[in-house]
């Protein structure tokens, strides 16, 4: 598949369908009828370890839809976790999401497709990608998806056993909501210094159950970036790459 960025012309839907059918272990199951009701598959996609402590099942359920708001760093961590553990993923409509940051978090870029400009209907591009990939991250650029369209795409993700993460827009009735915000930096002095770590506050809200809050550090090491928990989870009702990740 590769990490090449596809333009709208290169990314025509027929070409995407051909590529999805060729993804090993996924394409052969991508042509079935989407049932109206099918139980959510409880298989999980891997996530950065501190985030696993916050999620109800310890990972992202395959076949789910996740609504995301916040810094790009957590999205990059999801992509790195999935592709670094042998899965296939794509990013649609998020041209500023950094591949360098993903690589330093452990992403396998040969398993990651980037469609920076999906054209006038990014949701349709994401729908095709769900046929062959484990994780699709869709940037909506502030737009709202109609509830009827949300239901169709959620059914497609459920039937394909793929996970859709929707960022930067409005999505009706997701399985999970993830929110993150940057709350601090380490290593920077007054106007100088090297950025060594970024602290994120993360909130996870599920359809059922309590909202969970936690804090985690994104730490730059030599040639890599690591996720570390900052404190115990509470429950309620690469320097360049590090900079790139939190933008």
C-alpha positions in Angstrom: 0.0 0.0 0.0 2.7 2.5 1.0 2.5 5.9 2.6 2.3 7.9 -0.6 -0.1 10.9 -0.6 -2.8 10.4 -3.2 -4.4 13.3 -5.1 -8.1 13.3 -5.9 -7.3 12.1 -9.5 -5.1 9.3 -8.3 -7.5 8.5 -5.5 -10.5 7.8 -7.7 -12.9 5.5 -6.0 -12.5 2.6 -8.4 -8.7 2.7 -7.9 -9.2 2.7 -4.1 -11.5 -0.3 -4.3 -8.9 -2.2 -6.3 -6.3 -1.4 -3.7 -8.5 -2.4 -0.8 -9.3 -5.7 -2.5 -5.5 -6.4 -2.6 -4.7 -5.7 1.0 -3.6 -9.1 2.5 -6.1 -10.7 4.8 -8.7 -8.0 4.4 -9.8 -7.7 0.8 -11.4 -11.1 0.4 -14.1 -10.2 3.0 -14.9 -6.7 1.6 -17.7 -7.4 -0.7 -20.5 -8.7 1.5 -23.9 -7.1 2.1 -24.1 -4.7 5.0 -26.8 -5.9 7.5 -29.0 -3.5 9.2 -28.0 -4.9 12.6 -24.9 -6.8 13.5 -23.2 -7.0 16.9 -20.0 -5.0 17.4 -17.0 -7.2 17.1 -15.1 -7.2 20.4 -11.7 -7.7 18.8 -9.5 -4.7 19.7 -7.0 -2.5 17.9 -3.9 -1.7 19.9 -3.4 1.8 21.3 -0.6 3.6 23.1 -0.3 2.0 26.6 -1.5 5.0 28.7 -4.6 5.3 26.5 -5.4 1.6 27.0 -5.8 2.2 30.7 -8.6 4.7 29.9 -10.5 2.7 27.3 -13.3 0.4 28.6 -11.9 -2.6 26.8 -8.2 -1.7 26.8 -8.2 -0.9 23.0 -10.4 0.4 20.2 -13.1 -2.1 19.3 -13.0 -3.2 15.7 -16.1 -2.2 13.9 -16.6 1.0 16.0 -16.7 4.7 15.2 -14.7 7.1 17.4 -15.3 10.9 17.5 -12.1 12.7 18.3 -11.2 16.3 19.2 -7.8 17.7 20.2 -4.2 17.5 19.4 -2.9 15.5 16.4 -0.5 13.6 18.7 -3.1 11.1 19.9 -4.2 10.4 16.3 -0.6 9.8 15.3 -0.2 7.4 18.3 -3.2 5.4 17.2 -1.8 5.1 13.6 1.6 4.1 15.0 0.1 1.4 17.3 -2.0 -0.2 14.6 0.6 -0.2 11.8 3.5 -1.0 14.1 1.6 -4.1 15.2 1.0 -5.4 11.7 -2.3 -3.6 10.8 -3.2 -1.4 7.9 -4.4 2.2 8.2 -5.2 5.4 6.3 -5.4 9.1 7.0 -8.0 11.1 4.9 -8.2 14.8 4.8 -5.5 15.7 7.4 -2.6 17.0 5.4 -0.8 18.4 8.5 -0.6 15.0 10.3 3.1 14.3 10.5 4.6 11.1 9.1 7.9 11.8 10.9 6.1 11.8 14.2 4.3 8.6 13.3 7.6 6.9 12.4 9.2 7.9 15.7 6.3 6.5 17.6 6.9 3.1 15.8 4.6 3.4 12.8 5.3 1.1 9.8 4.8 3.6 7.0 4.5 0.9 4.3 1.2 0.0 6.0 -0.1 3.6 6.1 -1.9 5.4 3.2 -2.2 9.2 3.3 -4.9 10.9 1.2 -4.3 14.5 2.0 -6.9 15.9 -0.4 -9.8 13.5 -0.8 -11.9 15.8 -2.9 -15.5 17.0 -2.3 -16.7 13.8 -0.5 -14.1 12.6 2.0 -16.7 10.4 3.8 -17.2 8.4 0.6 -13.4 7.9 0.3 -13.3 6.7 3.9 -16.2 4.3 3.2 -14.1 2.6 0.5 -11.1 2.4 2.7 -13.0 0.7 5.4 -13.4 -2.3 3.1 -9.7 -3.1 3.3 -8.1 -1.4 6.3 -8.1 -1.9 10.0 -8.1 1.8 10.9 -9.3 4.9 9.0 -8.8 8.4 10.4 -11.1 10.9 8.7 -10.6 14.6 9.0 -13.9 16.6 8.5 -12.4 20.1 8.6 -15.3 21.3 10.8 -18.1 19.9 8.7 -21.1 17.9 10.1 -22.0 14.6 8.6 -25.8 14.0 8.3 -27.1 11.4 10.9 -28.4 9.2 8.1 -24.9 9.1 6.5 -23.4 8.4 9.9 -25.6 5.4 10.3 -24.6 4.0 6.9 -20.8 4.4 7.5 -21.1 3.0 11.1 -22.9 -0.1 9.6 -20.1 -0.4 7.0 -17.4 -0.2 9.7 -19.2 -2.8 11.8 -19.7 -5.2 8.9 -16.1 -4.9 7.8 -14.6 -5.1 11.3 -12.8 -1.8 10.7 -12.5 1.2 13.0 -13.3 4.7 11.9 -11.9 7.7 13.8 -13.6 11.0 12.9 -11.7 14.2 13.7 -12.5 17.9 13.4 -16.2 17.7 12.7 -19.6 16.6 14.0 -20.7 12.9 14.0 -23.9 11.5 15.4 -23.9 8.7 18.0 -20.3 7.4 17.9 -19.3 4.4 19.9 -16.7 6.4 21.8 -15.6 10.0 22.2 -12.0 10.9 22.7 -10.9 14.4 23.7 -7.3 15.6 24.3 -5.6 18.8 25.1 -2.0 19.9 25.7 -1.5 21.0 29.3 2.2 21.5 29.5 5.7 21.1 28.1 9.1 20.1 29.5 12.5 21.2 28.4 11.6 24.7 27.1 12.9 27.7 29.0 12.1 31.4 28.4 12.5 31.5 24.6 15.0 28.7 24.4 15.6 25.0 25.1 14.8 21.6 23.5 11.3 20.2 23.8 11.6 16.9 25.7 8.0 16.1 26.5 4.4 17.2 26.1 1.7 16.5 28.7 -1.8 15.6 27.4 -5.0 15.5 29.3 -7.3 12.9 27.8 -11.0 12.2 28.3 -12.8 9.1 27.1 -16.6 9.0 27.0 -18.5 5.8 26.0 -22.2 5.3 25.3 -22.5 3.4 28.5 -20.4 3.8 31.6 -18.5 6.5 33.3 -16.3 9.1 31.6 -12.6 8.4 32.3 -9.9 11.1 32.6 -6.1 10.6 32.5 -2.9 12.4 31.9 0.0 11.1 29.8 3.4 12.3 28.6 4.7 12.2 25.0 8.5 11.9 25.5 11.2 12.4 22.9 14.0 9.9 23.2 16.9 9.3 20.8 15.3 8.4 17.5 11.9 7.6 19.0 9.0 9.0 20.9 7.4 7.2 23.8 4.0 7.4 25.6 4.2 7.3 29.4 1.4 7.6 32.0 1.7 10.6 34.2 -0.7 9.7 37.0 -3.3 7.2 38.1 -6.5 7.2 36.0 -9.4 9.0 37.6 -13.0 8.2 36.8 -16.0 10.6 36.7 -19.9 10.4 35.6 12.6 13.0 18.1 12.2 16.7 19.0 11.1 17.8 15.5 8.6 14.9 15.4 7.4 15.8 18.9 6.6 19.4 17.8 5.0 18.0 14.7 2.8 15.6 16.7 1.2 18.2 18.9 0.4 20.7 16.2 
